Amino acid sequence: MELRGLLFTPPDELWRALSGQAARYDHVIVPGTYPWDLSEYGRKVLKGPEGLGLLVDVIKGYGIDVLSPSQPFEKANPELLQEIAERRLREMRSGLTGIPVTPPPITVIFEVPVRRGIAGEELEAVIASLVADGADYVVLAPLDREGGWLRTLIEDLRALFPRLRLGLDARPEVLRTDVEDYYLLLSVTASEAARDLSWASSKEVVVLIYNDDIPGLEGVLKEAERSGARPVLDPVALPTPRPGLLGTLLRLQSIKPYVVPKMIGLSNVVELMDADTSGTAALLTSLASEASVSAVMVEEASAKARGLTFDARIASDMASLALAWGKAAKDVSLAPAELQAEALHN
């Protein structure tokens, strides 16, 4: 049943409102956001979690006995919440073959610059660290003209990381001639994508979207369908001031109706703002998730951005669980600050 103004209804008024219904049921469950203690009614009235989706997971997995009349499920059962969160995230990721059309989950892409002569061992150590921090894709951005060295590097990485989803961010002529080794290709303009994507058949291709490109997006999607390419729309995140972050989010909202994956880059905003990276990444990812973003991309180009991949993983998981459970990205059993501190000390 629906009770308007529930959060402002004291327990005695709530009980009077429920009295006609409560006798028909063994228990009455109110949302975990209800602020008052209901212990005086025994276990007749219980507090659930703050999100209806999480309540379904709780009841299916543990039954009603884990609910409390005095505390929301998240506060009363932090260990169980952790267990449910980990299982739900595993379920979200299982069977994924690419970036989802809509979240959850939200995937994490990391871009790493590489140049001719880079030591294989150095790059291997970087990639191993990124995978440990939660990167789903690692995108290579060659800084030198291709001359065979990149292919040799890729072969070595494939041998060491057989399940790694590699991407390439390169000039158009390189993208079009060397696609087989990669899952994700960055980036092409919307006008280029509308003309021809046959070279990227079966591949995920990031398409850059500016305001002027939005009216022609149908042409991009038609060419993608014809060629078998899988477009990922990127509204090109820009930092403040104008025409920066607000413009990016408005552009992102305007492309939300298109039924293809969307991504956003966090680094342009996070690295160009004197604020903590974990909080900034979490806020931007949460905002982007409301516009159906299912991938975020990061770099760690400066000392300030150290650990941003880890921050992006936690932020993406928080936003994914919030979407799945229908609740705010709070008390989802993921604590970026504490986890980052632990990672940096290990």
C-alpha positions as CSV (number, residue, x, y, z in Angstrom):
1,M,0.0,0.0,0.0
2,E,1.1,3.6,-0.5
3,L,1.2,6.1,2.3
4,R,1.8,9.6,1.3
5,G,4.2,11.6,3.5
6,L,5.5,8.4,5.1
7,L,8.8,10.0,6.2
8,F,6.9,12.6,8.1
9,T,4.5,10.2,9.8
10,P,5.3,9.3,13.5
11,P,5.1,5.7,14.5
12,D,1.7,6.0,16.3
13,E,0.1,7.6,13.2
14,L,1.7,5.0,11.0
15,W,0.3,2.2,13.1
16,R,-3.2,3.7,13.0
17,A,-2.8,3.9,9.2
18,L,-1.7,0.3,9.0
19,S,-4.1,-1.2,11.6
20,G,-6.7,-2.1,9.0
21,Q,-4.1,-3.9,6.8
22,A,-1.6,-5.2,9.4
23,A,-3.9,-8.0,10.6
24,R,-4.0,-9.5,7.2
25,Y,-0.2,-10.1,7.1
26,D,2.5,-11.7,9.2
27,H,4.7,-8.6,8.8
28,V,4.7,-5.1,7.4
29,I,7.9,-3.8,5.8
30,V,8.5,-0.1,5.5
31,P,11.3,1.5,3.6
32,G,14.7,1.7,5.3
33,T,14.5,5.5,4.9
34,Y,11.8,5.7,7.5
35,P,13.5,7.6,10.4
36,W,11.7,6.3,13.5
37,D,12.3,3.2,15.6
38,L,9.4,0.8,15.3
39,S,10.6,-1.7,18.1
40,E,7.5,-1.0,20.2
41,Y,5.4,-3.0,17.7
42,G,7.6,-6.1,18.1
43,R,8.5,-7.6,14.8
44,K,5.1,-6.9,13.2
45,V,6.6,-3.8,11.4
46,L,10.1,-4.1,10.1
47,K,12.5,-1.8,8.3
48,G,13.6,-3.0,4.9
49,P,16.5,-1.6,2.9
50,E,16.4,1.8,1.2
51,G,15.8,0.4,-2.2
52,L,13.1,-1.9,-3.5
53,G,15.5,-3.8,-5.7
54,L,17.7,-4.6,-2.7
55,L,14.7,-5.8,-0.7
56,V,14.0,-8.4,-3.4
57,D,17.7,-9.6,-3.1
58,V,17.4,-9.7,0.7
59,I,14.2,-11.7,0.8
60,K,15.2,-14.1,-1.9
61,G,18.6,-14.8,-0.3
62,Y,18.0,-14.6,3.4
63,G,14.3,-14.3,4.2
64,I,12.6,-11.8,6.5
65,D,14.4,-12.7,9.8
66,V,17.4,-10.5,8.9
67,L,15.2,-7.3,9.0
68,S,15.1,-5.1,12.0
69,P,12.3,-2.9,13.4
70,S,14.9,-0.3,14.5
71,Q,17.4,0.0,11.7
72,P,17.4,-0.2,7.9
73,F,18.9,-3.4,6.5
74,E,22.1,-1.7,5.4
75,K,22.9,-0.5,8.9
76,A,21.8,-3.6,10.7
77,N,23.6,-6.1,8.4
78,P,26.8,-4.6,6.9
79,E,28.4,-8.1,6.3
80,L,25.3,-9.4,4.5
81,L,25.1,-6.2,2.4
82,Q,28.7,-6.8,1.4
83,E,27.9,-10.3,0.4
84,I,24.9,-9.3,-1.6
85,A,26.7,-6.5,-3.3
86,E,29.6,-8.7,-4.4
87,R,27.2,-11.4,-5.7
88,R,25.1,-8.9,-7.6
89,L,28.2,-7.3,-9.3
90,R,29.4,-10.7,-10.4
91,E,26.0,-11.5,-11.8
92,M,26.0,-8.2,-13.7
93,R,29.4,-8.8,-15.3
94,S,28.9,-12.5,-16.1
95,G,28.5,-13.2,-19.8
96,L,29.3,-9.6,-20.9
97,T,30.7,-9.5,-24.4
98,G,31.3,-5.8,-24.6
99,I,30.1,-2.4,-23.2
100,P,26.4,-2.8,-22.2
101,V,23.8,-0.8,-24.1
102,T,22.5,0.5,-20.8
103,P,23.8,0.3,-17.2
104,P,24.1,-1.6,-15.0
105,P,26.9,-2.5,-15.1
106,I,29.2,0.3,-15.9
107,T,32.6,-0.7,-17.4
108,V,35.9,1.0,-16.8
109,I,38.3,1.8,-19.7
110,F,41.9,2.9,-19.1
111,E,44.0,4.6,-21.7
112,V,47.8,4.3,-21.5
113,P,50.2,6.1,-23.9
114,V,52.9,3.9,-25.5
115,R,55.9,4.8,-27.6
116,R,58.4,2.9,-29.7
117,G,61.1,1.4,-27.4
118,I,59.0,1.0,-24.3
119,A,60.2,-1.9,-22.3
120,G,57.8,-4.8,-22.5
121,E,58.3,-5.5,-18.8
122,E,57.4,-1.9,-17.9
123,L,54.1,-2.0,-19.9
124,E,53.3,-5.5,-18.5
125,A,53.6,-4.2,-15.0
126,V,51.4,-1.2,-15.7
127,I,48.7,-3.4,-17.3
128,A,48.8,-5.9,-14.4
129,S,48.3,-3.0,-12.0
130,L,45.4,-1.6,-14.0
131,V,43.7,-5.0,-14.2
132,A,44.1,-5.4,-10.4
133,D,42.6,-1.9,-9.9
134,G,39.5,-2.9,-11.9
135,A,40.0,-1.9,-15.6
136,D,37.8,-3.8,-17.9
137,Y,39.5,-2.5,-21.1
138,V,43.0,-1.2,-21.6
139,V,43.4,1.2,-24.5
140,L,46.8,1.7,-26.1
141,A,47.5,5.2,-27.5
142,P,50.7,5.0,-29.6
143,L,52.7,8.3,-29.6
144,D,55.0,7.3,-32.5
145,R,54.1,6.3,-36.0
146,E,53.4,2.6,-36.4
147,G,56.2,0.6,-37.9
148,G,55.6,-2.9,-36.7
149,W,56.7,-2.3,-33.1
150,L,53.1,-2.0,-31.8
151,R,52.1,-5.4,-33.3
152,T,55.0,-7.1,-31.6
153,L,54.0,-5.4,-28.4
154,I,50.4,-6.6,-28.8
155,E,51.5,-10.2,-29.4
156,D,53.4,-10.2,-26.2
157,L,50.5,-8.7,-24.2
158,R,48.1,-11.3,-25.7
159,A,50.4,-14.1,-24.5
160,L,50.6,-12.7,-21.0
161,F,46.9,-11.5,-20.6
162,P,44.8,-13.8,-22.8
163,R,41.5,-12.4,-21.4
164,L,42.5,-8.8,-21.6
165,R,40.1,-6.6,-23.7
166,L,42.5,-4.3,-25.6
167,G,41.6,-1.1,-27.4
168,L,43.5,1.2,-29.7
169,D,43.3,5.0,-29.8
170,A,45.2,6.1,-32.9
171,R,45.0,8.2,-36.1
172,P,42.3,7.2,-38.6
173,E,44.7,5.5,-41.0
174,V,46.1,3.3,-38.3
175,L,42.6,2.4,-37.0
176,R,41.4,1.3,-40.4
177,T,44.4,-0.9,-41.1
178,D,45.0,-2.7,-37.8
179,V,41.7,-3.6,-36.2
180,E,41.9,-7.4,-35.7
181,D,43.9,-7.3,-32.4
182,Y,41.5,-5.0,-30.6
183,Y,38.0,-5.0,-29.2
184,L,37.6,-1.2,-28.9
185,L,38.6,1.4,-31.4
186,L,39.0,5.2,-30.5
187,S,37.9,7.5,-31.9
188,V,36.1,8.6,-35.0
189,T,34.0,11.7,-35.7
190,A,30.3,11.4,-36.3
191,S,30.7,12.5,-39.9
192,E,33.3,9.8,-40.5
193,A,31.2,7.2,-38.9
194,A,28.2,8.1,-41.0
195,R,30.2,7.7,-44.2
196,D,31.8,4.3,-43.6
197,L,32.2,1.9,-40.7
198,S,32.8,-1.2,-42.8
199,W,36.4,-1.4,-41.7
200,A,35.2,-1.8,-38.1
201,S,32.7,-4.7,-38.6
202,S,32.0,-6.5,-35.3
203,K,34.2,-4.0,-33.4
204,E,33.2,-1.5,-30.8
205,V,33.9,2.0,-32.1
206,V,33.9,5.2,-30.1
207,V,32.1,8.0,-32.0
208,L,32.8,11.6,-30.8
209,I,29.6,13.6,-30.4
210,Y,29.4,17.4,-30.3
211,N,26.2,19.4,-30.3
212,D,26.3,19.9,-34.1
213,D,26.5,16.1,-34.6
214,I,23.3,15.2,-32.8
215,P,20.9,15.9,-35.7
216,G,22.9,13.5,-37.9
217,L,23.1,10.6,-35.4
218,E,20.5,8.5,-37.3
219,G,23.0,8.4,-40.2
220,V,25.7,7.0,-37.8
221,L,23.3,4.3,-36.5
222,K,22.2,3.3,-40.0
223,E,25.8,2.9,-41.2
224,A,26.7,1.0,-38.0
225,E,23.8,-1.4,-38.6
226,R,24.8,-1.9,-42.3
227,S,28.4,-2.6,-41.5
228,G,28.0,-4.6,-38.3
229,A,30.0,-2.1,-36.2
230,R,29.0,-1.4,-32.6
231,P,29.1,2.4,-32.0
232,V,29.7,3.8,-28.5
233,L,28.7,7.4,-28.3
234,D,31.1,9.8,-26.5
235,P,29.8,13.3,-25.8
236,V,33.4,14.5,-25.2
237,A,33.7,15.6,-21.6
238,L,35.1,19.1,-21.2
239,P,36.2,20.8,-17.9
240,T,34.7,23.9,-16.5
241,P,34.4,26.8,-17.3
242,R,32.0,27.0,-20.2
243,P,31.4,25.4,-22.5
244,G,32.5,22.7,-20.2
245,L,31.0,20.1,-17.9
246,L,27.4,21.4,-17.9
247,G,27.4,21.4,-21.7
248,T,28.8,17.9,-21.7
249,L,26.1,16.6,-19.3
250,L,23.3,18.4,-21.4
251,R,24.7,16.8,-24.5
252,L,24.8,13.4,-22.8
253,Q,21.2,13.8,-21.7
254,S,20.2,14.7,-25.3
255,I,21.6,11.4,-26.7
256,K,20.1,9.3,-23.9
257,P,17.2,8.1,-26.1
258,Y,19.5,6.4,-28.7
259,V,19.7,2.7,-27.9
260,V,23.5,2.2,-28.2
261,P,26.2,2.3,-25.5
262,K,27.4,5.6,-24.2
263,M,30.6,6.5,-22.4
264,I,32.2,9.5,-20.8
265,G,35.8,10.4,-20.0
266,L,36.5,11.3,-16.4
267,S,40.0,12.6,-16.6
268,N,39.4,15.9,-18.4
269,V,37.2,16.8,-15.4
270,V,38.9,15.1,-12.5
271,E,42.5,16.0,-13.4
272,L,41.6,19.6,-14.1
273,M,39.9,20.3,-10.8
274,D,41.6,20.9,-7.5
275,A,39.3,18.4,-5.6
276,D,39.8,14.9,-4.4
277,T,39.7,12.4,-7.3
278,S,37.6,9.8,-5.5
279,G,34.7,12.2,-4.7
280,T,34.9,13.9,-8.1
281,A,34.9,10.6,-10.0
282,A,32.0,9.2,-7.9
283,L,29.9,12.3,-8.5
284,L,30.5,12.5,-12.2
285,T,29.9,8.8,-12.7
286,S,26.7,8.9,-10.7
287,L,25.4,11.9,-12.8
288,A,26.4,10.1,-16.0
289,S,24.7,6.9,-15.0
290,E,21.4,8.8,-14.9
291,A,21.9,9.5,-18.6
292,S,22.5,5.8,-19.3
293,V,26.3,5.9,-19.5
294,S,27.6,2.3,-19.4
295,A,31.4,3.0,-19.6
296,V,33.8,5.5,-18.1
297,M,37.3,6.1,-19.4
298,V,40.3,7.3,-17.3
299,E,44.0,8.1,-17.6
300,E,46.5,8.7,-14.9
301,A,48.5,11.4,-16.6
302,S,49.4,13.3,-13.5
303,A,50.5,12.6,-10.0
304,K,47.2,14.0,-8.8
305,A,45.4,11.2,-10.8
306,R,47.3,8.3,-9.2
307,G,44.7,5.7,-8.3
308,L,42.0,7.1,-10.5
309,T,41.4,3.7,-12.1
310,F,40.6,2.3,-8.7
311,D,38.4,5.3,-7.9
312,A,36.6,4.8,-11.2
313,R,36.0,1.1,-10.5
314,I,34.5,1.9,-7.1
315,A,32.4,4.7,-8.5
316,S,31.1,2.6,-11.3
317,D,30.2,-0.3,-9.0
318,M,28.4,2.1,-6.6
319,A,26.4,3.6,-9.5
320,S,25.7,0.2,-10.9
321,L,24.3,-1.1,-7.6
322,A,22.3,2.1,-7.0
323,L,20.6,1.6,-10.4
324,A,20.0,-2.1,-9.8
325,W,18.6,-1.6,-6.3
326,G,16.7,1.7,-6.9
327,K,18.4,3.6,-4.2
328,A,21.0,6.4,-3.7
329,A,24.7,5.5,-4.1
330,K,25.1,5.4,-0.3
331,D,25.4,2.4,2.0
332,V,26.0,0.0,-0.9
333,S,28.9,-1.6,1.0
334,L,31.6,0.1,-1.1
335,A,33.8,2.8,0.6
336,P,36.2,4.5,-1.9
337,A,38.2,6.4,0.7
338,E,38.9,3.5,2.9
339,L,39.6,1.1,0.0
340,Q,41.9,3.5,-1.7
341,A,43.9,4.0,1.5
342,E,44.2,0.2,1.8
343,A,45.3,-0.2,-1.8
344,L,48.0,2.5,-1.6
345,H,49.5,0.9,1.5
346,N,49.7,-2.6,0.1
